């Protein structure tokens, strides 16, 4: 009887192990597909900025409620949201931090775009 019990435990462990490995492979494949999709949607410098700052360009635009990278609109919305979420007036430090990170991300994207525009101008001149 101990022999049968050991066989049952062994077969059960093999089945669970195979199912776990299959699920792990699927998760890795899904993660790789998502990373590839993110990588192709953003330029390399923009993707690097997203990783460094920890917030994507799209998320930063949603937080500051801007559809285009217009510096004046970004600054206006930032000032308003920063003031509204000030802890002194009953706001949330967490939300205020999100607003600051979003502004940093959008400022970095504007810097990347300006740098790209300068490089295009230099190439056009030569």
Secondary structure, 3 states (H helix, E strand, C coil): CHHHHHHHHHHHHHHHHHHHHHHHHHHHHHHHHHHHHHHHHCCHHHHHHHHHHCCCHHHHHHHHCCCCCCHHHHHHHHHHHHHHCCHHHCCCHHHHHHHHHHHHHHHHHHHHHHHHHHHHHHHHHC
